[in-house]
Amino acid sequence: MFVRHLFELRTWLPHTWGEWLYPRDALLWRWSEPDEIEDLRQRLETEVFPHLRTIQTLDDMLVEVARVWPGAKLFPVERRTEIIRSRPCAQLAFDVALGQLEQARTHAEHYLRVYNESNYGLRDEEDLAEFRRFSDFCRRILADDRKSLVALLHEWEAATVRHFKMEHIWEPTPFPIETMGLV
């Protein structure tokens, strides 16, 4: 089981923010064993889904990530102001979504000063496109263009949902920046 935000344009979802669910008496599930399939179904219903349903907000998700992976590349709640170099786009997306605009500005200024095409870790055209999206996002933050920032987060979320064919289970919801009346 893992949790992951969708409002950062993604074509793959790393399963880094979660925990493994192992069979009770083995390291691997044996799908040829009917008892194990039933055990998995039962454990999902009684352990996994109830736990995941307790995550109702972005703050809840950050608390869960910090609980499961204290060294996760996304910042724990209590250190949200720290500049994280390993996931700059995720941090900025969370800063904006949570309405932490002063932090977003500080981080965006830092990232635009530090990152450029030669040191962003570009490997291919997809990385270059990500860097350009990231730079544009930073510039929008510095321009305090809140409407376009929120629209962009919603656009990224919808594109990620479409990519993973999750439209049938997705429920678009406003970000805290919207519910706080900051847009």
BAMARKOL-25562 format. One line per 4 residues: their letters; for each residue x, y, z of N, C-alpha, C, O. Coordinates in steps of 0.05 Angstrom, whole numbers, m for minus. Example, Ala and Ser with C-alpha at 12.3 -4.5 7.8 and 13.67 -1.06 7.14 Angstrom:
<sites>
AS = 264/m114/156/246/m90/156/264/m66/156/285/m66/169 | 257/m45/142/273/m21/143/258/1/157/268/23/161
</sites>
This chain:
<sites>
MFVR = 17/m23/0/0/0/0/18/25/0/39/25/13 | 9/45/m14/25/70/m15/6/93/m20/m16/90/m31 | 16/117/m13/1/141/m19/19/159/m37/43/158/m35 | 6/173/m54/20/191/m73/1/213/m82/m22/208/m87
HLFE = 11/237/m83/m5/259/m94/m5/257/m124/13/245/m136 | m26/268/m136/m29/267/m165/m25/294/m179/m26/295/m204 | m21/315/m164/m20/342/m175/8/351/m183/14/374/m181 | 24/332/m191/50/337/m203/50/320/m228/48/295/m225
LRTW = 52/332/m251/49/317/m276/67/292/m276/92/295/m274 | 56/268/m277/71/244/m274/63/224/m296/39/222/m303 | 83/209/m305/77/187/m324/84/160/m310/81/139/m323 | 94/161/m285/99/137/m270/95/145/m240/100/167/m233
LPHT = 87/125/m224/83/130/m196/102/113/m180/97/89/m177 | 123/124/m169/140/108/m152/126/100/m127/111/116/m116 | 130/76/m118/117/65/m94/134/69/m69/135/51/m53 | 146/92/m67/165/96/m45/152/104/m19/164/101/2
WGEW = 128/115/m20/116/125/5/95/106/15/71/112/14 | 104/82/23/85/63/33/98/40/47/122/41/54 | 83/19/51/92/m5/65/85/m29/49/65/m30/35 | 101/m50/52/96/m75/39/75/m91/55/74/m89/79
LYPR = 58/m105/41/39/m123/54/47/m152/46/44/m160/24 | 57/m166/66/67/m193/61/46/m213/71/30/m207/88 | 47/m237/59/30/m259/70/39/m264/99/61/m258/107 | 21/m276/114/26/m281/143/50/m299/147/65/m295/166
DALL = 53/m319/130/74/m339/136/95/m342/113/108/m363/111 | 98/m321/97/117/m323/74/126/m295/67/117/m275/77 | 145/m294/48/155/m269/38/140/m260/13/139/m237/6 | 130/m280/m2/116/m274/m27/88/m287/m27/84/m308/m15
WRWS = 70/m273/m40/43/m284/m44/44/m306/m65/57/m303/m86 | 31/m328/m60/29/m350/m80/0/m350/m91/m18/m359/m78 | m2/m338/m115/m29/m336/m126/m42/m362/m133/m66/m364/m138 | m26/m383/m134/m37/m410/m140/m51/m421/m115/m64/m442/m117
EPDE = m48/m409/m92/m60/m418/m67/m85/m402/m62/m84/m379/m55 | m109/m415/m64/m134/m401/m59/m136/m388/m31/m147/m367/m28 | m124/m401/m12/m125/m390/16/m110/m363/17/m118/m345/32 | m88/m361/2/m73/m336/3/m88/m313/m11/m87/m290/m2
IEDL = m102/m319/m32/m118/m299/m46/m140/m288/m27/m144/m264/m25 | m152/m307/m13/m173/m299/7/m160/m283/30/m172/m264/39 | m136/m291/39/m123/m277/60/m116/m249/51/m120/m230/67 | m107/m245/27/m101/m219/17/m126/m202/16/m126/m179/25
RQRL = m148/m212/5/m173/m198/4/m182/m189/31/m190/m166/35 | m180/m207/50/m189/m201/78/m171/m180/91/m181/m162/104 | m146/m182/87/m127/m162/99/m130/m135/86/m128/m114/99 | m135/m135/60/m140/m109/47/m165/m96/59/m165/m72/65
ETEV = m186/m111/62/m211/m101/73/m209/m93/103/m221/m73/111 | m194/m108/118/m193/m103/147/m170/m85/156/m171/m72/177 | m147/m85/141/m124/m71/150/m117/m47/132/m114/m24/141 | m115/m52/106/m105/m32/88/m125/m10/82/m120/13/87
FPHL = m149/m18/72/m168/3/65/m177/20/88/m179/45/85 | m183/9/111/m190/26/134/m168/47/141/m174/70/147 | m143/38/139/m121/56/145/m119/78/124/m117/102/131 | m121/70/98/m119/90/77/m142/110/78/m139/134/71
RTIQ = m166/101/87/m189/119/89/m185/140/110/m200/160/110 | m167/137/129/m162/157/149/m147/181/137/m146/202/150 | m136/178/114/m121/200/100/m141/216/85/m150/208/63 | m149/239/96/m170/255/84/m160/281/72/m173/293/55
TLDD = m137/290/81/m126/316/72/m97/313/63/m85/293/68 | m87/334/51/m58/334/43/m41/333/68/m20/319/68 | m49/347/89/m33/345/114/m33/317/125/m13/307/134 | m56/303/124/m58/275/132/m38/258/116/m24/241/127
MLVE = m37/263/90/m18/248/73/11/253/81/27/234/82 | 17/278/87/45/284/94/52/271/121/75/263/125 | 33/270/139/38/257/165/42/227/160/60/215/172 | 27/215/143/30/186/136/57/181/124/71/162/131
VARV = 65/198/105/91/195/92/113/197/112/132/180/112 | 112/216/130/132/220/150/133/196/170/154/188/180 | 109/185/176/108/162/194/121/137/182/137/124/195 | 115/132/157/124/107/144/153/110/134/169/92/137
WPGA = 159/133/123/186/138/112/197/164/123/196/184/110 | 208/164/147/219/188/159/240/202/141/243/226/142 | 254/187/125/274/199/107/263/203/78/279/205/60 | 237/203/75/225/205/48/235/231/34/242/250/47
KLFP = 235/230/8/244/252/m7/224/275/m8/230/297/m17 | 200/270/2/181/292/5/184/300/35/187/283/52 | 181/325/40/186/336/66/165/328/87/142/328/80 | 174/320/111/155/315/132/141/341/141/152/363/137
VERR = 118/339/153/102/362/161/118/381/178/118/406/173 | 132/371/198/146/389/217/170/403/204/181/421/217 | 178/395/180/201/408/167/193/420/140/209/422/122 | 168/428/138/158/437/112/173/462/101/172/466/77
TEII = 185/478/118/198/502/109/226/496/98/238/513/84 | 236/472/103/263/465/93/263/462/63/244/450/52 | 283/472/50/285/469/21/295/441/15/317/433/24 | 280/426/0/287/398/m7/297/398/m36/282/404/m54
RSRP = 322/390/m39/334/390/m66/326/366/m82/327/367/m107 | 318/344/m70/313/320/m85/286/319/m98/282/304/m117 | 266/335/m89/240/335/m100/229/364/m102/208/370/m91 | 244/382/m116/236/410/m116/208/415/m127/193/431/m116
CAQL = 200/401/m148/174/406/m160/152/397/m141/132/410/m138 | 156/374/m127/136/365/m108/134/385/m85/111/391/m77 | 156/395/m75/154/414/m53/139/439/m62/122/448/m47 | 146/450/m85/132/474/m94/102/468/m98/85/485/m92
AFDV = 95/445/m110/67/439/m114/52/438/m87/30/448/m85 | 65/426/m67/52/425/m40/51/452/m28/30/460/m17 | 72/468/m30/72/495/m20/48/510/m31/33/523/m16 | 44/509/m57/22/524/m70/m5/511/m62/m23/526/m53
ALGQ = m8/485/m64/m33/472/m58/m42/478/m29/m66/481/m24 | m23/479/m11/m30/483/17/m33/513/24/m39/520/47 | m29/531/4/m32/559/9/m8/572/23/m11/593/35 | 14/558/23/38/569/37/55/584/16/76/576/7
LEQA = 44/607/9/54/622/m14/81/636/m8/97/638/m26 | 85/645/16/111/657/23/133/636/21/154/642/10 | 128/612/31/147/590/28/152/584/m1/174/580/m10 | 130/583/m16/132/577/m45/150/598/m59/167/591/m75
RTHA = 146/624/m52/163/645/m64/192/641/m56/210/643/m73 | 198/636/m31/225/632/m22/238/608/m36/261/610/m46 | 223/586/m38/234/563/m52/237/567/m82/257/559/m93 | 218/581/m94/220/586/m123/244/604/m129/258/599/m148
EHYL = 248/624/m113/271/641/m117/297/625/m115/315/628/m132 | 298/608/m95/322/591/m91/326/573/m115/348/571/m126 | 305/559/m123/307/540/m145/315/553/m171/332/543/m186 | 303/576/m177/311/590/m202/340/600/m201/353/601/m222
RVYN = 349/606/m178/377/615/m175/396/591/m177/418/594/m189 | 388/568/m167/406/545/m165/405/527/m190/426/518/m200 | 381/522/m200/378/502/m222/379/515/m249/368/537/m253 | 391/501/m268/390/509/m296/392/483/m312/394/461/m301
ESNY = 391/485/m338/390/461/m355/415/444/m352/414/420/m357 | 437/455/m343/462/440/m341/464/425/m315/481/406/m313 | 449/432/m294/452/418/m268/427/406/m257/426/398/m234 | 406/405/m273/380/394/m264/380/364/m266/361/351/m256
GLRD = 399/351/m278/399/322/m281/384/313/m305/370/293/m304 | 386/328/m327/371/321/m351/384/297/m365/408/296/m369 | 367/277/m371/376/253/m385/363/251/m413/375/238/m430 | 340/263/m416/326/260/m441/306/283/m445/305/301/m429
EEDL = 290/281/m467/271/303/m473/250/305/m451/240/327/m446 | 242/283/m439/222/284/m418/232/299/m394/218/315/m382 | 258/295/m387/270/310/m365/271/340/m372/266/357/m355 | 278/346/m397/279/374/m406/251/387/m403/248/410/m394
AEFR = 230/373/m412/203/383/m410/196/387/m381/183/407/m374 | 204/369/m363/198/372/m335/212/397/m324/200/413/m309 | 237/401/m331/252/424/m322/238/450/m331/236/469/m316 | 229/450/m356/216/474/m366/190/480/m352/183/502/m346
RFSD = 174/458/m347/149/461/m331/156/472/m303/142/490/m293 | 176/461/m291/185/469/m264/193/498/m264/185/513/m246 | 209/507/m284/217/535/m285/194/553/m289/192/575/m277 | 175/546/m307/151/561/m312/134/563/m286/124/585/m279
FCRR = 132/541/m271/117/541/m246/130/561/m226/116/576/m213 | 157/560/m225/171/579/m207/165/608/m215/160/625/m197 | 166/614/m240/161/641/m250/132/650/m243/127/673/m236 | 113/632/m246/85/638/m239/82/644/m209/67/661/m200
ILAD = 97/629/m193/97/633/m164/107/661/m158/95/676/m142 | 130/668/m170/142/695/m165/124/717/m175/125/739/m164 | 108/712/m195/89/732/m206/64/733/m189/46/750/m194 | 61/715/m169/38/713/m152/12/709/m169/m9/720/m162
DRKS = 15/693/m190/m8/687/m208/m23/663/m197/m21/641/m207 | m38/668/m176/m51/646/m161/m71/630/m178/m72/606/m176 | m86/644/m194/m106/630/m210/m93/611/m229/m102/588/m233 | m71/620/m242/m58/602/m262/m43/580/m247/m41/558/m258
LVAL = m33/585/m223/m20/564/m208/m40/541/m200/m34/518/m204 | m63/549/m190/m83/530/m183/m93/515/m207/m97/491/m207 | m98/530/m229/m107/517/m254/m86/497/m264/m93/475/m273 | m61/504/m261/m39/486/m269/m39/460/m252/m36/438/m263
LHEW = m42/463/m226/m42/439/m209/m66/421/m216/m63/397/m217 | m89/433/m221/m112/417/m229/m107/404/m257/m115/381/m261 | m95/419/m275/m88/407/m301/m69/384/m298/m74/363/m311 | m48/387/m282/m29/365/m278/m43/341/m265/m38/318/m273
EAAT = m60/346/m246/m74/324/m232/m92/309/m252/m92/284/m253 | m107/323/m268/m125/311/m288/m109/295/m309/m117/273/m316 | m86/306/m318/m70/292/m337/m58/266/m325/m57/245/m338 | m49/267/m300/m39/244/m287/m60/223/m284/m56/199/m289
VRHF = m84/231/m276/m107/212/m273/m113/199/m299/m117/175/m301 | m114/215/m321/m119/204/m348/m98/184/m356/m104/163/m366 | m73/191/m351/m51/174/m358/m53/146/m345/m48/126/m358 | m62/146/m320/m64/120/m305/m92/108/m307/m98/89/m293
KMEH = m109/121/m324/m136/110/m329/m152/107/m302/m164/86/m297 | m151/128/m286/m164/127/m260/m189/145/m259/m199/151/m237 | m198/155/m282/m221/173/m282/m245/162/m268/m260/177/m255 | m249/136/m270/m273/124/m258/m273/124/m227/m294/120/m215
IWEP = m250/129/m215/m249/130/m186/m240/157/m175/m240/162/m151 | m233/175/m193/m222/201/m185/m245/220/m178/m265/222/m192 | m241/234/m156/m260/255/m148/m244/281/m146/m231/285/m125 | m245/299/m166/m231/324/m163/m241/340/m139/m265/342/m135
TPFP = m222/350/m124/m230/366/m100/m213/392/m100/m191/392/m112 | m223/412/m87/m207/437/m86/m183/433/m68/m183/417/m50 | m162/448/m74/m138/449/m57/m143/467/m34/m160/485/m35 | m128/463/m12/m131/481/11/m128/511/3/m142/528/15
IETM = m111/518/m16/m108/546/m24/m135/557/m33/m140/580/m30 | m151/540/m46/m177/548/m55/m197/550/m33/m212/570/m31 | m198/531/m15/m217/531/7/m211/552/27/m228/561/42 | m185/561/28/m177/582/47/m183/610/35/m179/630/48
GLV = m193/611/10/m200/636/m3/m175/652/m11/m176/677/m12 | m153/639/m17/m129/653/m25/m126/657/m55/m106/667/m65 | m146/648/m70/m145/650/m100/m163/673/m109/m165/678/m132
</sites>
